Each structure stands twice: as structure tokens, then as C-alpha cells.
Amino acid sequence: MDLQNLVEMSNRYGSNPDYVLAGGGNTSVKDDETLYVKCSGTCLADITAQGFVAMDKNALQVLMEKSYPEGDAEREAEFLKDVMAARTDPDPGKRPSVEALLHSLFPQKYVLHVHPALINGLTCGQGGGEKAYALLGNDVLWIPLCRPGYTLGKLCFEAMAEYERKQRRKAQILLLQNHGIFVAGDTLEEIDRLFALVENRLKSAVTRWSDMAAMKQTDALRTWETALELSAALGVPAEPLNVREALAFTENETAAEPLFQPFTPDHIVYCGPFPLYIRSLEKAKEEYQAFEAEQGFLPKVLLVEGAGAFLADPSLESRKKAKLLLADAMKVAVYAESFGGAYPMTEELTQFILHWEAESYRKKQSA
């Protein structure tokens, strides 16, 4: 199978920060027997043909007919074992994307899955599903919030079958609540056309755009002074997010509230599940230590009242990725205002993803 078209699509979408950040998103191509899907932990922006893993398409699809254990750990472990057994790639070290099963459910040749902030403003909005159908009609299929892995695959399988029964055609666009978008087509041009359809309709509905311009010089200098104070107090490098929207979100606790819970799995992976809101620098160390005692881990995102947003982590690369995803979360929160207000992930689902082996693996690979 010629993978060049898949690589071209992956690089094109993956190199656009409006669509993909860090190691997020995945793509695939298939024929009657084989599915080539992105390996977990790789980046679409620079992926090559070697970054995809070959899988038996039919072996994946029959998993929908299998019964799995009720318990989360037991179910996901057995499901992962079956997904890994469906590999036909000569390289045994390749691990497929956690969404490999979803890619196999589409009959179309190509599948694109990305997490654009604009689209996630809709999927993370209080009225997202209702607004999606109002703007896009039956061109889209809304998938409500659920646990990833087998549970999500089963839900999509059943929803796509029902869509086909009612609409008398195969689903090509899936909008996953608090997750992102899947687009399927038999040509790259079809993928582009469908993706643009969704993007343009949402742009027409946005009432406020996020202000991600750099801060004024005086504000930027003040945030760096705060960053130095935080670094000294906490004993860990703290780096500011130099965008104007960061000042707006940290004006007070009410303004920061949309960022208190994660919007998508990527925000959990790269920013941690929860930020620490600091009311005064004098209490920063005390609140930092209290957070660790309560949560069992240190916060990566610090929201300092009246001073801005900061990324605290010993790793420069980790701070770099966290800055990208924190800025993304701010965009999502702003866009969600146009779709009923912010709707973050539930506490239960956040805890599931925190302890989900598949996301732990992806985090290690992209570290």
C-alpha cells in the first residue's frame, strides 16, 4: 500500500498548530485487509511511513462482537491485548494509537483525527451537541462523553450503525464530546472538504475570538518578575505564558474557573489534571505543598491572581508542551462561550484517564 498520501496529509495537518499540538491526533489509511494507523507517541508534523503500524482490519472489527469484563482495569487490559494481537507489522515494537479501533470502523480509505481548539470549543461547550446539529445538520454524528478505549469504540460502533440506518449513508464526520473530530474520506480532497465544512460553519458562529497576542512589554516584564519569584519560592523553574488572554483568565478566581478542570485527554497528559490557583505570592510555597499533599503530585500549571499563568516543571521540554496545551485550553474556553459556556471533563473521567495505561504510555513516549 502506498503510504505517501497518508504521510502528506499527516504532515500537513500535523504542522498546523491550530489543528495539532505536541503528540496529539492520529491518521490512517486502509484497504480491504490492512489498516495503517499512526503509532502511539509519534507526532504527525514530522511522521514518516515508518511511524505507522500495519494491522489486520478485520481482526480489529471483530472485537465489537466480543464481550469484555466490566471492571475498568480488566477490560482495558484484555482489550489492549486483543488490539496488539491484531498487528501484522514486521516490527514488533510498534504500538498503535489508542484510537486504532475507531479508525477501523470507518469504511472510507483515509481517516483524520485531530483536536482543533475551535472545534473543541464546540465539543467542550454546554450546548455542543445541540449546536452541532443546528450548524451542520446530519453531516455530523455527535458522540457523547464516555470513557476512551473499548467503551468509546463500542459507543461509536453502535452510533455509526444507527446513523447509517437512519441516514442511509455511512458516517464521515464524528464530533466527540470533550475530545475532537474524526473525518473520513476516500480521497485527501474529500477529507479537506469535509474538515473545511465544519471549520467554516463554526467560525461563522463564534462570537468572541481568543486574544493570543503577546503581552504588552510592561505586562511581560511583570510576569517574568513573578516567574522568578515563583521559581525561588517553589524550588522549580516557573515559566510564564506570554499571551494577553492569560492575564484575562487570572484577573480573579471567577475568571480562572473555566481552567480549573481539563477539557480533553491531551490537556491532562501535558498540563496535568488540575492547575493550582494562587491568590498571593506570599502563600505560593504553602499552597504548592498543600496541593501535593492533597493530590499526590505537583501541579504543572500555576494561575496567579492578577499576575498571569505559569508552567512549573524541571523539564524544559515538558514546560514547552504544557505552554502549548495551556494556551489551547484558554482558546477552547473562549470559543466555548459561543456554544453555551465551558463544559469540562467530569471528575470520574479525569481520574480514569489519569490512571489509564494507554495514556501513561503515550505520555512516556512523547516526554
C-alpha positions as CSV (number, residue, x, y, z in Angstrom):
1,M,0.0,0.0,0.0
2,D,1.3,3.5,-0.9
3,L,1.6,5.4,2.4
4,Q,2.9,8.6,0.8
5,N,-0.6,10.3,0.6
6,L,-1.1,9.4,4.3
7,V,2.2,10.9,5.2
8,E,1.4,14.0,3.2
9,M,-1.9,14.5,4.9
10,S,-0.5,13.8,8.3
11,N,2.4,16.3,7.9
12,R,0.1,19.0,6.5
13,Y,-2.4,18.9,9.3
14,G,0.1,18.0,12.0
15,S,2.3,21.0,11.3
16,N,-0.6,23.4,11.7
17,P,-0.8,24.4,15.4
18,D,-4.4,25.3,15.0
19,Y,-5.1,21.6,14.5
20,V,-2.5,19.6,16.3
21,L,-0.2,20.2,19.3
22,A,2.6,18.1,20.7
23,G,1.8,14.4,20.1
24,G,-1.9,14.8,19.6
25,G,-4.1,13.5,16.8
26,N,-3.7,10.5,14.5
27,T,-4.4,9.4,10.9
28,S,-4.8,6.1,9.0
29,V,-5.2,4.6,5.6
30,K,-6.7,1.2,4.8
31,D,-7.5,-1.3,2.0
32,D,-9.7,-4.4,2.2
33,E,-7.4,-6.2,4.6
34,T,-4.9,-3.9,6.2
35,L,-5.1,-0.7,8.3
36,Y,-2.1,1.5,8.7
37,V,-2.5,3.8,11.7
38,K,-0.2,6.2,13.5
39,C,2.0,4.7,16.2
40,S,1.3,5.9,19.7
41,G,3.5,8.7,20.9
42,T,4.6,9.9,17.4
43,C,4.0,13.4,16.0
44,L,2.0,14.0,12.9
45,A,4.1,17.0,11.9
46,D,7.2,15.0,11.0
47,I,5.9,11.5,10.8
48,T,7.2,9.2,8.0
49,A,5.9,5.9,6.7
50,Q,7.8,4.2,9.5
51,G,5.7,5.9,12.0
52,F,2.6,3.9,11.1
53,V,1.8,0.3,12.2
54,A,0.1,-2.3,10.0
55,M,-2.9,-4.0,11.4
56,D,-5.4,-6.6,10.4
57,K,-8.5,-4.6,9.8
58,N,-11.0,-7.5,10.2
59,A,-9.3,-8.6,13.4
60,L,-10.0,-5.2,14.9
61,Q,-13.6,-5.1,13.7
62,V,-14.5,-8.4,15.2
63,L,-13.6,-7.0,18.6
64,M,-17.0,-5.3,18.6
65,E,-18.6,-8.8,18.8
66,K,-16.6,-9.8,21.8
67,S,-17.7,-9.4,25.5
68,Y,-15.2,-7.8,27.8
69,P,-15.0,-7.7,31.7
70,E,-17.0,-5.0,33.5
71,G,-14.0,-3.8,35.6
72,D,-12.0,-0.9,34.0
73,A,-8.6,-2.4,34.6
74,E,-9.5,-5.9,33.5
75,R,-11.5,-4.7,30.4
76,E,-8.8,-2.3,29.2
77,A,-6.0,-4.8,29.7
78,E,-7.8,-7.5,27.7
79,F,-8.8,-5.0,25.0
80,L,-5.3,-3.8,24.7
81,K,-4.0,-7.4,24.4
82,D,-6.5,-8.0,21.5
83,V,-5.6,-4.8,19.8
84,M,-1.9,-5.6,20.0
85,A,-2.6,-9.1,18.6
86,A,-4.3,-7.5,15.6
87,R,-0.9,-6.1,14.4
88,T,0.6,-7.6,11.3
89,D,3.6,-5.2,11.1
90,P,7.0,-6.8,10.9
91,D,8.2,-4.5,13.6
92,P,7.0,-6.0,17.0
93,G,8.0,-2.8,18.8
94,K,5.3,-0.7,17.2
95,R,2.3,0.2,19.3
96,P,-0.9,1.5,17.6
97,S,-2.7,4.7,18.5
98,V,-5.3,4.2,21.3
99,E,-7.9,5.1,18.7
100,A,-6.9,2.4,16.2
101,L,-10.3,0.6,16.6
102,L,-12.2,3.8,15.7
103,H,-10.2,4.2,12.5
104,S,-11.1,0.6,11.5
105,L,-14.8,1.3,12.0
106,F,-14.9,3.8,9.0
107,P,-15.2,2.1,5.6
108,Q,-13.6,5.0,3.9
109,K,-9.9,4.8,2.9
110,Y,-8.5,7.7,4.8
111,V,-9.2,8.9,8.4
112,L,-8.1,12.1,10.1
113,H,-8.4,12.7,13.8
114,V,-7.4,16.0,15.3
115,H,-8.2,18.3,18.3
116,P,-8.5,21.9,17.0
117,A,-9.3,24.5,19.7
118,L,-12.1,25.9,17.5
119,I,-13.8,22.6,17.1
120,N,-13.2,21.7,20.7
121,G,-14.9,25.0,21.7
122,L,-18.0,23.2,20.4
123,T,-17.3,19.7,21.7
124,C,-16.4,21.3,25.2
125,G,-19.4,23.6,25.2
126,Q,-22.5,23.2,27.4
127,G,-24.7,23.1,24.3
128,G,-22.3,21.5,22.0
129,G,-24.4,18.6,20.7
130,E,-27.4,20.7,20.0
131,K,-25.4,23.5,18.4
132,A,-23.5,20.9,16.2
133,Y,-26.7,19.7,14.7
134,A,-28.1,23.2,14.3
135,L,-25.0,24.3,12.4
136,L,-24.1,21.1,10.5
137,G,-27.3,19.1,10.4
138,N,-26.9,15.4,9.6
139,D,-23.5,15.9,8.1
140,V,-22.1,15.1,11.6
141,L,-22.6,12.5,14.2
142,W,-22.3,13.6,17.8
143,I,-20.7,11.2,20.2
144,P,-21.4,12.0,23.9
145,L,-18.8,11.9,26.6
146,C,-17.6,8.5,27.6
147,R,-14.5,6.6,28.7
148,P,-11.9,6.0,26.0
149,G,-10.6,2.7,24.8
150,Y,-13.1,-0.2,24.3
151,T,-16.1,1.8,25.7
152,L,-15.6,4.6,23.2
153,G,-15.1,2.2,20.3
154,K,-18.3,0.3,21.2
155,L,-20.3,3.5,21.5
156,C,-19.1,4.8,18.1
157,F,-19.7,1.4,16.5
158,E,-23.4,1.4,17.7
159,A,-23.9,5.1,16.9
160,M,-22.4,4.8,13.4
161,A,-24.7,1.8,12.7
162,E,-27.7,3.7,13.8
163,Y,-26.7,6.7,11.7
164,E,-26.4,4.5,8.6
165,R,-29.8,3.0,9.3
166,K,-31.5,6.4,9.6
167,Q,-29.5,8.4,7.0
168,R,-28.9,5.6,4.5
169,R,-25.3,6.5,4.2
170,K,-22.1,6.0,6.1
171,A,-21.0,8.5,8.8
172,Q,-18.0,10.6,7.7
173,I,-17.7,13.2,10.4
174,L,-17.7,12.3,14.1
175,L,-17.6,15.0,16.8
176,L,-16.5,13.5,20.1
177,Q,-17.5,15.4,23.2
178,N,-14.5,16.7,25.1
179,H,-12.2,15.1,22.6
180,G,-12.1,16.2,19.0
181,I,-13.1,15.4,15.4
182,F,-12.8,12.4,13.1
183,V,-13.2,12.9,9.4
184,A,-13.2,10.0,6.9
185,G,-13.0,10.1,3.1
186,D,-11.8,8.1,0.1
187,T,-9.5,10.9,-1.1
188,L,-7.5,13.6,0.6
189,E,-9.6,16.2,-1.2
190,E,-12.7,14.8,0.4
191,I,-11.1,14.9,3.8
192,D,-10.1,18.6,3.2
193,R,-13.6,19.5,2.0
194,L,-15.4,17.9,5.0
195,F,-13.0,19.4,7.5
196,A,-13.3,22.8,6.0
197,L,-17.1,22.5,6.1
198,V,-17.0,22.0,9.8
199,E,-14.4,24.7,10.4
200,N,-16.1,27.3,8.4
201,R,-19.6,26.7,9.9
202,L,-18.1,27.0,13.4
203,K,-16.2,30.2,12.5
204,S,-19.5,31.8,11.5
205,A,-20.9,31.0,14.9
206,V,-18.1,32.3,17.1
207,T,-19.0,35.5,18.9
208,R,-15.6,36.1,20.6
209,W,-12.1,35.2,19.5
210,S,-9.3,34.5,21.9
211,D,-6.6,37.1,22.2
212,M,-3.3,35.1,22.0
213,A,-1.2,38.1,21.1
214,A,1.9,38.7,23.1
215,M,1.5,40.8,26.3
216,K,2.5,44.5,26.3
217,Q,6.1,44.9,27.3
218,T,5.3,46.2,30.8
219,D,3.0,43.2,31.4
220,A,5.5,40.8,30.1
221,L,8.3,42.1,32.3
222,R,6.0,41.9,35.3
223,T,5.1,38.3,34.6
224,W,8.8,37.4,34.3
225,E,9.5,39.0,37.6
226,T,6.7,36.9,39.1
227,A,8.1,33.8,37.4
228,L,11.5,34.5,39.1
229,E,9.8,34.9,42.5
230,L,7.8,31.7,42.0
231,S,10.9,29.7,40.9
232,A,12.8,30.8,44.0
233,A,9.9,30.1,46.3
234,L,9.0,26.7,44.9
235,G,12.4,25.4,44.0
236,V,11.3,24.6,40.5
237,P,11.6,26.6,37.2
238,A,8.4,28.5,36.6
239,E,7.9,30.0,33.1
240,P,5.1,32.5,32.2
241,L,2.7,32.1,29.3
242,N,3.2,35.3,27.5
243,V,-0.2,35.9,25.9
244,R,-2.8,38.6,26.8
245,E,-5.5,36.0,27.4
246,A,-3.5,34.7,30.4
247,L,-4.0,38.0,32.2
248,A,-7.7,38.0,31.5
249,F,-8.1,34.4,32.9
250,T,-6.1,35.3,36.1
251,E,-7.8,38.6,36.8
252,N,-9.7,36.8,39.7
253,E,-10.8,33.3,40.7
254,T,-14.1,33.6,38.8
255,A,-12.3,34.4,35.6
256,A,-10.0,31.5,36.1
257,E,-12.8,29.0,36.8
258,P,-13.1,27.6,33.2
259,L,-9.5,26.3,33.5
260,F,-9.9,24.5,36.8
261,Q,-10.8,21.2,35.2
262,P,-9.4,19.7,32.0
263,F,-11.3,19.9,28.7
264,T,-9.7,16.9,26.9
265,P,-7.3,14.0,27.5
266,D,-4.5,16.0,25.9
267,H,-4.8,18.7,28.5
268,I,-4.5,16.0,31.2
269,V,-1.4,14.4,29.5
270,Y,0.5,17.6,29.0
271,C,-0.8,20.1,31.6
272,G,-1.8,17.7,34.4
273,P,-5.4,17.3,35.5
274,F,-5.7,20.4,37.6
275,P,-4.0,23.8,38.0
276,L,-3.1,25.4,41.3
277,Y,-4.7,28.8,41.8
278,I,-2.5,31.1,43.9
279,R,-4.1,34.1,45.5
280,S,-0.8,35.8,46.6
281,L,2.9,35.1,46.1
282,E,3.4,35.1,49.8
283,K,1.4,31.9,50.1
284,A,2.7,30.3,46.9
285,K,5.0,27.8,48.6
286,E,2.4,26.9,51.2
287,E,-0.3,26.3,48.6
288,Y,2.1,24.4,46.3
289,Q,2.9,22.0,49.1
290,A,-0.7,21.7,50.2
291,F,-1.7,20.8,46.6
292,E,0.9,18.0,46.5
293,A,-0.2,16.7,49.9
294,E,-3.8,16.6,48.8
295,Q,-3.4,15.4,45.2
296,G,-0.3,13.2,45.4
297,F,1.5,15.1,42.6
298,L,2.8,18.6,42.0
299,P,0.8,21.0,39.8
300,K,2.3,21.9,36.4
301,V,0.0,24.9,35.8
302,L,0.0,27.8,38.2
303,L,-2.6,30.5,37.9
304,V,-1.5,33.5,40.0
305,E,-4.2,36.0,40.7
306,G,-3.6,39.3,38.9
307,A,-0.2,38.1,37.6
308,G,-0.7,35.5,34.9
309,A,-0.3,31.8,34.1
310,F,2.9,29.9,34.7
311,L,4.3,26.4,33.9
312,A,6.3,24.8,36.7
313,D,8.4,21.8,35.8
314,P,12.1,20.9,35.9
315,S,12.0,19.8,32.2
316,L,12.2,22.5,29.6
317,E,10.6,20.2,27.0
318,S,7.7,19.5,29.4
319,R,7.2,23.2,30.0
320,K,7.2,23.8,26.3
321,K,4.4,21.3,25.6
322,A,2.5,22.4,28.7
323,K,2.5,26.0,27.4
324,L,1.1,24.9,24.1
325,L,-1.7,23.0,25.7
326,L,-2.5,25.6,28.3
327,A,-2.8,28.2,25.6
328,D,-5.1,25.7,23.8
329,A,-7.2,25.3,26.9
330,M,-7.7,29.1,27.0
331,K,-8.8,29.1,23.4
332,V,-11.2,26.3,24.0
333,A,-12.7,28.1,27.0
334,V,-13.2,31.3,24.9
335,Y,-14.7,29.5,22.0
336,A,-17.0,27.6,24.3
337,E,-18.6,30.9,25.2
338,S,-20.3,30.8,21.8
339,F,-21.6,27.3,22.4
340,G,-23.3,27.5,25.8
341,G,-20.3,28.0,28.0
342,A,-17.4,25.8,29.1
343,Y,-18.1,22.1,29.8
344,P,-15.0,20.4,31.2
345,M,-14.4,16.7,31.6
346,T,-16.0,15.0,34.6
347,E,-14.0,14.2,37.7
348,E,-14.7,10.5,37.2
349,L,-13.4,10.5,33.6
350,T,-10.4,12.6,34.6
351,Q,-9.4,10.1,37.2
352,F,-9.9,7.2,34.7
353,I,-7.6,8.9,32.2
354,L,-5.1,9.7,34.9
355,H,-4.7,6.0,35.6
356,W,-5.3,4.7,32.1
357,E,-2.3,2.6,30.9
358,A,-2.7,3.8,27.3
359,E,-2.3,7.5,28.2
360,S,0.6,6.7,30.6
361,Y,2.4,5.0,27.7
362,R,1.7,7.9,25.3
363,K,3.0,10.4,27.9
364,K,6.2,8.5,28.3
365,Q,6.7,8.2,24.5
366,S,6.2,11.9,24.0
367,A,8.2,13.1,27.0
